Amino acid sequence: MTSVPHVVILGGGFGGLSAANELRNTLTSSQVKITIIDKKDWFMVGFAKLWIINGTRTFENSTGSLNELGKKEIDFIKDEILSINVKDKNVKTKTLEISFDFLIISMGAVLAPDRIPGLEQNGFNLYDHNHLLEIREKLESIKSGKIAISIMGMPYKCPPAPFEASLLIDSMLRKRGIRDFVQIDFYSPAPIALPAAGPEVSRQILELVNSEQIVFHNSSKIKSVESKKLIFEDGEVNFDLLLAIPPHIAPKVIYDSGLAKEPGFIPIDRDCETPFENVFAVGDVTSLVVTENMAVPKAGIFAEGEGITVAKNISSQILSNEESVLFNGKGGCFIESGRNTASIIEVDMFSHSTPSTNLTESTSDNLSKKVQFEKERLSKWL
Ligand SMILES: Cc1cc2nc3c(=O)[nH]c(=O)nc-3n(C[C@H](O)[C@H](O)[C@H](O)COP(=O)(O)OP(=O)(O)OC[C@H]3O[C@@H](n4cnc5c(N)ncnc54)[C@H](O)[C@@H]3O)c2cc1C
């Protein structure tokens, strides 16, 4: 190890920023050098995308700059990561080769619309920040017809988010006085609304969307998309506007480096270790299986918890103390109702023999907590 150990963090999202801040809050710059590499120089809380769609936000006032990290003596390099050599302990970007003592891989999941024939030509990607303004324009101009929200692969980020999107879109159409003329259909390959939250919470979510006349179609496995037509394994339906959640995969460099098998994610346990010494992985780029049918959902709150876990364990190693912690699997995701309230799906993945989940009441207080959640992350991390 070099005199000052070097922790390199790949990806400046929830996992990377929480890990970097936890490390820097514990160790000084003479005890650890921290470098974050990301191809973009901004961070945004995922759910702000839905606020851009409903017009309560702009992209510009929803992001924090990763260039601010320098103030905390966390180096930031804006560059694309091209290869990871876990044995020789170095990473190559387009312009640099960087060696590490510890590596935290927090590169998130990649949206892969190209895996569904016809999707890119005929539908919008609900999770892609480049599509948000156009989606908003379409929702502002639609007068009648059918909106389809379609989940096209599992697992995907923030399982409740597409349901939340359907409720916010319902609210936009209600405000425009045209809700009665627009049908909202929700298609999912899963048998229940939220497999990650179990049957009871799924039933409650279904009740919530049904109460706004949003129709949920389960077990709808997509094959392809044509002009104004979704082709499922067992039939086809028409739409006027398609908002898709495309399949998610890991970044190509993860497959190239042998850390995961395409189209899967890096398998980890609660210590977030990979089989390679001092190489850790956290967040959406990983798969942490809890039971035969359940893995830790892809959500910022869990990426954050894993990032903190790894940072604590790296600090312990650097300080040569024996303490180590495991990721506790606790977190919550918000569901905004579109009526100025929100509920929270509270999850505890490891407390019992099976994960426990609970849907709170929908209140204005929870909506304030959601706003606060974003504010806190932007202010404490950047
Ligand atoms: C609409 C929506 C609503 C959501 N709501 C919630 C919510 O209420 N609660 C919640 O907890 N989560 C929510 N999420 C999910 C949350 O945003 C993600 O789970 C979270 O961002 C995952 O964090 P991460 O650090 O694993 O990955 P990310 O935050 O995706 O960060 C990965 C980073 O790696 C970088 N990167 C990837 N490949 C490369 C490369 N080759 N070179 C350089 N850089 C690279 C990317 O640019 C990115 O910045 C929501 C997501 C969406 C889309």
The ligand as a MOL file (V3000), in Angstrom:
LIG
                    3D

  0  0  0     0  0            999 V3000
M  V30 BEGIN CTAB
M  V30 COUNTS 53 58 0 0 0
M  V30 BEGIN ATOM
M  V30 1 C -37.8940 8.2010 -11.3570 0
M  V30 2 C -37.0530 7.6390 -10.2420 0
M  V30 3 C -37.4650 7.7480 -8.9220 0
M  V30 4 C -36.6930 7.2320 -7.8830 0
M  V30 5 N -37.1180 7.3860 -6.5800 0
M  V30 6 C -36.3610 6.8860 -5.5710 0
M  V30 7 C -36.7880 7.0160 -4.2000 0
M  V30 8 O -37.8450 7.5820 -3.8840 0
M  V30 9 N -35.9870 6.4980 -3.2390 0
M  V30 10 C -34.8190 5.8440 -3.5380 0
M  V30 11 O -34.1350 5.3970 -2.6130 0
M  V30 12 N -34.4180 5.6610 -4.8310 0
M  V30 13 C -35.1590 6.1700 -5.8430 0
M  V30 14 N -34.7460 5.9840 -7.1530 0
M  V30 15 C -33.6220 5.0730 -7.4670 0
M  V30 16 C -32.2540 5.7000 -7.3000 0
M  V30 17 O -32.1150 6.8560 -8.1010 0
M  V30 18 C -31.1720 4.6780 -7.6970 0
M  V30 19 O -31.4450 3.4480 -7.1210 0
M  V30 20 C -29.8120 5.1840 -7.2260 0
M  V30 21 O -29.4350 6.2970 -8.0040 0
M  V30 22 C -28.7330 4.1140 -7.2780 0
M  V30 23 O -27.5350 4.6330 -6.8040 0
M  V30 24 P -26.1330 4.0660 -7.3610 0
M  V30 25 O -25.0710 4.8480 -6.6740 0
M  V30 26 O -26.1050 2.5980 -7.2890 0
M  V30 27 O -26.1410 4.4190 -8.9250 0
M  V30 28 P -26.3340 5.8120 -9.6350 0
M  V30 29 O -26.9210 6.8210 -8.7320 0
M  V30 30 O -27.0320 5.5180 -10.9100 0
M  V30 31 O -24.8350 6.2810 -9.9590 0
M  V30 32 C -24.0150 5.6060 -10.8690 0
M  V30 33 C -23.0240 6.5970 -11.4580 0
M  V30 34 O -22.0410 5.8750 -12.2040 0
M  V30 35 C -21.7040 6.6220 -13.3560 0
M  V30 36 N -21.1720 5.7290 -14.3830 0
M  V30 37 C -21.7370 4.5830 -14.8550 0
M  V30 38 N -20.9560 4.0360 -15.8060 0
M  V30 39 C -19.8700 4.8430 -15.9240 0
M  V30 40 C -18.6670 4.8160 -16.7510 0
M  V30 41 N -18.4250 3.8100 -17.6130 0
M  V30 42 N -17.7780 5.8230 -16.6010 0
M  V30 43 C -17.9920 6.8360 -15.7230 0
M  V30 44 N -19.0780 6.9130 -14.9310 0
M  V30 45 C -19.9980 5.9220 -15.0270 0
M  V30 46 C -23.0220 7.2610 -13.7740 0
M  V30 47 O -22.8200 8.4140 -14.5720 0
M  V30 48 C -23.6950 7.5680 -12.4260 0
M  V30 49 O -23.4870 8.8980 -12.0100 0
M  V30 50 C -35.4930 6.5440 -8.1970 0
M  V30 51 C -35.0650 6.4240 -9.5330 0
M  V30 52 C -35.8270 6.9820 -10.5460 0
M  V30 53 C -35.3310 6.8590 -11.9770 0
M  V30 END ATOM
M  V30 BEGIN BOND
M  V30 1 1 1 2
M  V30 2 1 2 3
M  V30 3 2 2 52
M  V30 4 2 3 4
M  V30 5 1 4 5
M  V30 6 1 4 50
M  V30 7 2 5 6
M  V30 8 1 6 7
M  V30 9 1 6 13
M  V30 10 2 7 8
M  V30 11 1 7 9
M  V30 12 1 9 10
M  V30 13 2 10 11
M  V30 14 1 10 12
M  V30 15 2 12 13
M  V30 16 1 13 14
M  V30 17 1 14 15
M  V30 18 1 14 50
M  V30 19 1 15 16
M  V30 20 1 16 17
M  V30 21 1 16 18
M  V30 22 1 18 19
M  V30 23 1 18 20
M  V30 24 1 20 21
M  V30 25 1 20 22
M  V30 26 1 22 23
M  V30 27 1 23 24
M  V30 28 2 24 25
M  V30 29 1 24 26
M  V30 30 1 24 27
M  V30 31 1 27 28
M  V30 32 2 28 29
M  V30 33 1 28 30
M  V30 34 1 28 31
M  V30 35 1 31 32
M  V30 36 1 32 33
M  V30 37 1 33 34
M  V30 38 1 33 48
M  V30 39 1 34 35
M  V30 40 1 35 36
M  V30 41 1 35 46
M  V30 42 1 36 37
M  V30 43 1 36 45
M  V30 44 2 37 38
M  V30 45 1 38 39
M  V30 46 1 39 40
M  V30 47 2 39 45
M  V30 48 1 40 41
M  V30 49 2 40 42
M  V30 50 1 42 43
M  V30 51 2 43 44
M  V30 52 1 44 45
M  V30 53 1 46 47
M  V30 54 1 46 48
M  V30 55 1 48 49
M  V30 56 2 50 51
M  V30 57 1 51 52
M  V30 58 1 52 53
M  V30 END BOND
M  V30 END CTAB
M  END
